[in-house]
Amino acid sequence: MSGRGQQTAEKYLHIFFASLGLCLNLVIKSRDMKKTLILICAAGWLLSAAAQDQPPRRPDNIGISDFDSFKNNAFDILDESVKLKTDATRIDNDIKNAGSILTNFSVDKIRQDIRALRGIRQSSEALKEKVAGLDEEGKTLLSNAKNVNPRIKAPAATSNTNRSLQGLDYARKNLQAVADLVQNNTKILVDELKARGEDIEQ
């Protein structure tokens, strides 16, 4: 398991045991069965919501080139989308921490951040095209997964392809978040340069 996959698994276990402990504590303290069941259901919903917020983990290869290639391409895109979102969020946090006035930002820093955001936007747009290109391939593979040879690998082929498509969906959401961060923060930084009477690089 990769480092990121292990961290994700550990996080799931932490959430699971925390929720389990909460449920047991509620059962012990509450004598009202109806209220207890409601609280248990609420804890389960919180666990489910937390799990859904995590990207799927890259599965192992199954030894069938078409399926392995698609799976690895999909998860490479997912990994890159996570990186782009992390980079865009870092700049976003810097701006938020500065408040409504960016006087602590030097002109050089503002220009560097604008260039970084533009680079993130270009990479994000290229990645978005790759996601669109893989969608149809994934649907075709999924429809053919039950017919792979040897047939014993059909369940793994189906599972891997489903997980890969989930990874693409997660990447698509990341890229939309990146687009919003880039657009909003580029405008803020460009407006700041204009307010200082600085030229804007095209």
N, C-alpha and C positions, 0 to 999 in steps of 0.2 A: 504494500500500500504506500502511495506517495505521502510526503509530509503533509500536504494540504488535505489529502483524503483522511489521514490519521487524525488531524486536528478536527476535521468535520465530524468524524465518528465519535471522537472523545466528547465533542460538544453535544452531540445527540444523546450520548449516555448520561452526561451531566444533567441535561434537561429532563431526561426520562426519570432518573432517580430522584431529582428534586421534586418533580411532579408527583411521583409515587409516594415520596415522603410526605408531601403536602396532603395527598388524599388520605393516607393512613392517619395522619394527625387529625384531620377533619372527622374521620370516622370515629376515632377514639373520643374526641371532645363532644361530638354532637349525638344527642339521643333521638333526634328527629330524623327518621330514615329518609323522608321526602327531601328535606333540606340537604342531607348528606349526599343523596344521589345527584341533586342539582349541582352541588359544589364539585363533585367528582367529574360530572360532565363538563363543567366549566374548565376544570384543570386539564381534562383531556383535550378540549378545544384549544387551549393555550399551547399545549404540547404540539398539536397538529399544525397550528399556525406557525410556530417557531421552526418546525421541520420543513414546512413549505417554503420558508424564506431562505433555505440553504440550497446551493446548487447541487445537482446530482453528482455523484462520484464517478470518475472514469472507470469503467469496468475493464477486466482483462481481455486480451485478444482471444478469439475462439479458433483461430487457424484457418479462417476462410477470408481470402484477401478482400473481396468486395465489402464485406461487412466490417472487417477490421479497419480498412482504409476510411470508410465513411465514419465509423465511430471515432477514430483518432482525429480526423479533420474537424468533426463537430466539437470535440472536447478541446482541441487546440484553439478554436474560435472562442469557446467559452472562457478558457484561461486568458486569452488576450482581452476579451471584453471586461473581465474582472480587473485586469491591470489598467485598462483605460479608465474604468470607473474610479479606481483607486487614485490615479493621477489627477483626474478631474476633481475629485472630492477633496484632495489635498489643497488645491488652489482655492476651491470654494470655502474650505474651512479657514484658510488664511484671510480671505476677504471678510468672512463673517466675524472672525475674531477681531478684525480691525475696526468693526463697527461701520457707521455711516460715513465716517471721514477717513480717507486713506492717506492722511498726511505722513504716516510712518513709512509709506511705500515710496522708495526712490523711483525716479523715472526709469532707471535701468531695470529695476525689479518688475515694474509694470510692463515694460516692453518684453522682458523675458517671459513673463506669465502669458502675455498675449500670444507670443510665438508658440509657447507650449500648448496653449488651448487650440490654436489653429492646427498644430500638428496632431493633437488628439482628435480634432474634428475630421481631418483627412483620413487618419487611420480608422476611425469609427465608420466613416462612410464606405471605405473599402471593405471593412469587415461586414457591414450590413449587406453588401452585394454578395459576399460569400455565403451568408446565411440564406439569402433568397435562392442561391444556386443549389444549395444542399437540400432544401425543403422537398423538392420533387423526387430527388434521388432517395431520400429517406422513406418517403411514402411507397416508392416502388420496391425498395428492399424489404420493407415491412410486409408488403403483400406477398413477397416471395419467400419470406423467412421460413414458413412451414414446409417448404419443398427443398430445403438445402440438403446436400449430401455430405457426410452421413446424416441421416435423419435424427440421430441422437443429439445433434447440435442445434436442432430447430428451436428448442426452448431458449437456449442461450442467444441464438441469433435474433429471436424476437425480443427478448429482454434487453439486449444491448442496443438494438435499434430504437426501441421505445425510449430508453434512457438517453440515447443520443439526441432524439427529437426533443426530449424535455430539456436537454442541455442547450439546444438551439433556441428554444423558447426563452430560457433564462438569459441567454446571451442577447436576444432581441430586447428584452426588458432592460438589461444593462445599457445597451446602446442608446435606447430612448432616454434613459436617465442621463447618460453622457451628453447627448445632444442638447438637453435642457440646461445642464450645468454649463456647457460651453457657450451656448447662446447668451444666457443671462450674465455670466461673469465676463465674457468678452465685452459686452455692452458697458458694464460697470467700469471696466479698466479703460476702455476707449474714451468713455465720457470723462474719466478722470484726467486723461492726457489732454483732452480738448479744453477742460477747465483750466489747466495749467498753461495753455497756449502752446503745447507741444505738437509736432507733426505726427501724423499717424502713418505708420508703415503699412503698405498695401501687400 
